[in-house]
Amino acid sequence: MKRKSIKDILGLTLVEILIGLVVSSVMMAAMYTTYSIVNSTYGQVVDKAQISRNSRDLVELLIRDIRMSGFKYYLGTNSLNFPKESYLQIVDANNIEDSHAPIIIEEGLDHVSFVDTGAPHQTKNTKNNPLDICCDKIHIVFDDFNQNDVLQPYKRYKTTYYARPTDDGTDAQGLPINQRYAIYKSKISWSQPRAAATASWPETGEWIGQQQGCSECYHEQLIRDYVEDIEFIALDRNGRRLLPLPDPTTAAGRDNLYKIRSIDIKLTFRSEKNFFRFDTKDGQSRKVLGFSRTKEDYTDRYLRDTVVVTVFTRNIVDEGLF
């Protein structure tokens, strides 16, 4: 048998191997680039969907409660030995805490505005106008009925939506990380048994998990995080803005408490993580507009999206019209 020489043995030369490595590296780089683009796009779609879902969920809660504002339950003649209509005391107080007005709006709560420290992980949302601060607060009062509660069949609830500054703790220098706002909700009950002539809303210090005797009540429940602003505009029957705000603390504000026919709601959420690749350049800041506030300029990489909806009240009656 004739033995093969080294020249006759099939194989790859060093040059061929190097060419193969270069081609493989180019292909792997192209695949990684494609994956990065797809993954980044997917992440942006998820962030947009999250913002949309947060807005939709909060809007649904607000619509349901605002439509209930001012509702009074009328039972009528019955065989249960219950009063035909509500016996609950209606308090026309000159303060927000005690008032039973259907809707009360507090505009631009006095939160401390976030300060831009220049750190790359911190939100850059210094306000242009010191009066332009997040966020409006709304109190909603409505009645209900529970025939299984013999002591107090007629119910009255107050729900409150409000914002609080929050963050993810502090960094090594003691500076807040990821400063933002979150929306909270409280629900309290007016406790007035049938034999009582008066009652009161529970004080904050009386809360221990939930209001005693009110299993459906709660206090400072987190509804949604990463909110940028929430604004409420009360409108009359002609679609004009009610000024001053419906507020029992002033004579003019009290006159508008029962003139509300609809509420314009503006919600602005931001993404949890950086959405854009770079901060904006000088003179090209991203803007967020409001109903009555000045526009806000942002230079960071977060995505912000605004939802506007009008909710019509159905149970608020202005007795002065009749």
N, C-alpha and C positions, 0 to 999 in steps of 0.2 A: 504494500500500500504506500502510495506516495504521500509524504507529509506536506502540509500546507505551510507556506512561509508566512512570516508576520504580515507581509504586504497583502497576502490573500485573505486575511481575517477581516470580516466586516465589522464596522464600528464607527464611532464619531470622533472627529478630530477635536482638538481643543477649541479651535475657531468656531466649529459648529456648535459646541456646547455653550460657548459664550454668547453666540447669536441667539440660541434657544432661551438662555437666561434673560437676555435683554427683552425678547419678545414676550416672555411670560411676565416679566416685571411690568411691561407696558400694559398688558391685558389686566393684570391684577390691580394696577393703579386706576385703570378705567372703570373696573368693576367697583372698586372702593368709592370712587368719586360718584358713580351712579347711585350706589347705596346711600351715601351721605346725603345726596340731593333728595332722594326718595324719603329717607328717614326724616330729614328736616322739614320737607313738605308735609309729611304725615303729622309731625309734631305741631305744625302751624294749624293744620285742619283740626286737630284735637283741641288746641287752645281756643280756636274760634268756636268750636262746638260747645266747649265748657262755658265760655262767656255767654253764648246764646242760651244754654240750658239754665244758667244762674238767673239770667234776666227773665226768662219765661216762668221759672218757678216762683220767683218773688212777685212778678206781676200777677200771677194767678192768686196768690195769697192776698195781695192788696185789693184786687178786684172783688174777691169774695167778701172781705170785711167792709170795704167802702160801700158796697151795695146794701149791706146790712145796717149801715149807720142810721140811727134814728128809728129803727124798727120797734114797734110796740105790738105785743101779742094780745089778741082779743079772743077769749075762749067762748064767750056767750053762755046761754043757758045750758046747764049741764047737770048730770045726776051724780057728780063726784063731790058735791058740796064745796066746790071751789068758787071764788069770786069770778064774775063774768069777765072782768078786765083787771089789768095790773093794779095792785094796790101799792106798788113800790114808790117811795118818795122820790120826787124829782128835785134835785138840788140845783138852783140857779146861782151858783157861787161866782165870786169875782176873782177866783184863782183857778188855775188849770188842774190842780191836784183834786179838788172837790167837785168840780163842775160835771154835770151830766149832759153837756152839749153834745150833739151827734158827732161832730168833727171839729177838732181843734188842731191848728197847724202852727208849729214853732219853726221859724225860718232861720237857717244857717246857725246851727248850734255853736256855742263858743268853745270849739276845740282848738287846741294849739296846732297851728299849721306846721307841717313837716318842713324841716330845714335841709337844704342841699349841702352836705358836708364835702361833696366831691369824691367820696369813696365809691369805687366802682360797683359795689353791691347794694348801694342805697338808692331809694327812690328819689328822683329829682322832680319834685312837684311843688316847689315854692310858688305861692299864689301871687298873681299880678296885683290883685286888689286885697287889702287886708280884710275887707268885709266879705269877700268871696270865699267862704269856708264851707266845707262839708259838715253836716248834711242837714236837710230838713227833718223834722220830727212830726209825726201825726198820731193823734189820739182818736180812737173810734169807739163810740158807745152804742150798744144795741141791746134789746130785750130778747128773751126766749121763754120757753115754758117746759116744765118737766113734771108730768102728772105723777111720777113715782116719788117725788119729794113732797110729802104731806105738809112738812113744816114750812117750806118755802117753794111753792110750785112755780111762781113767776120769778124769772132770773133776769139779771142785768149784768152785762160784761163790759169791760173796757180793755181794748187791745191797743198796744202802743208799739210803733215801729220807730227805731232810732239807730244811730250809728255810733261807733266807738273807735278811737284810734287803737291799732294793735300792731304788733311786729313779731318777729321770730327770735326774740331775745337780743342779746348784745354780743358784739365781737370782742376781740382781745383788748381793744382800746376802750371798751365800755360804750360803744356807739350802737344805737338800735339797728337791727338788720331787717331789711325788707319792710319798711314802714308802709302802712296802708290803713284802710277802714274796713270794718265788718258791720253787717246789719244784724240787729238783735230785735227780739219781740217779747213783750210781756203781756199776759192776760190775767186780769183780776176780776173778782166777782163782788157785787154789792150784796152783802149779807143782811137781809131784813126778813125775819120770820113773819108770818101773818099776824101774830099778836103784837109785833113791835111797830111803833109809830115812826121810827127813824133808824138809821144805821150809818155806815161809813165804808169807804174803800179801805182796804188794809194798808197799813204803813209798810215801807220797805223793810223796816226792822222786824216786822212780824212774820216774814217769810222764813220757813224752814223746809226747803225743798219745794213745797207747793202750799198754796193757801189752804188753811184748815177748812174742811167741809167743801172744797172745790177740787175734785179730782182732775178736771179738765183745765185748771189754771196752772200757770207756770210763770217764772220770772227770769228775765235776762237769758232767754234761749237764743243761741246763735242760729240765725237763719241762713245767711250767705256771707262768704268772705270775699276779699279782693274787690270791694266796691270803691268806686272813685267818687261818686256823688249821687245823691237822691234828692229830687226837688218836687214839691207839690204846689200846684197852682189851683186855687179855688175859683170857680166860675159861677156867675149867676145865670138866671133863666135866659138871658140874652147873649150868653157866651162871653160876657165881659169879665175881666179879672176883678175879684172882690178885694178892694183895698180900703182900709187896712185889712190885714189877715183876720180870719175868724178867730177871735181870741177873747176870752172873758175878762181879761185884765184891764181892758180899756172900754170906755163907753162906745166908741165907734166900732171896735172889734166885736163887742157883744151884739151890735145891730146886724152884723153880717153872719152870725152863727147859724141862722135858720134860712139864709138866702142861698145856700150852696145847692147848685143843681148838677154840677159835675166837677171832677177833679182831673186835671192834667198831671200825669206822672212822667218824670224823666229819670231813667236809671242809667248810670254809666258804670260799667265794670271794666277791670283791666285783667290782663293775663297774669297767671301765677309766675311764669318764668319769662325771661327775655324772648321777645318774638322777632324783633328785627335784629339784623347782624351788627348794626352800628348805631351809635348815637346820631342825632340829627346834626347837620352842619349849621353854622351860624346863619341866622335869618331864615331857617327852614324848619322851625319847630312844628310839631304836630299839635293840632288845636282841637279842643272839645268845647262845644257851645252849649249854653243852657237857655232856659226860658227867660229868666230875668237877671241872671248873673252875667258878669263879664266873661269873655272867653278865656280859657285856660290854655297856656302853652306848655308843652312837654318836650324835653330833649332826650329822654331815656329811650330804652329799647322795648318797652312794654307796649302791647296792643291794647287799645281802648275802644269799646263799642258802646253806643248809646241806643236805648230803646225808649220810645215815647208812646204813651197810650192814654186815652181819655176814658174815664169811668163815670157813668151817670149814677147819681144817687137816686133812690126810688122811694125813700121813706122820710125824707126831711121836708117838713111842711112849714112854710112861712105864714103864720097865723095873721100877719098884717095884711095879707092879700085877700082875706075873706071877711 
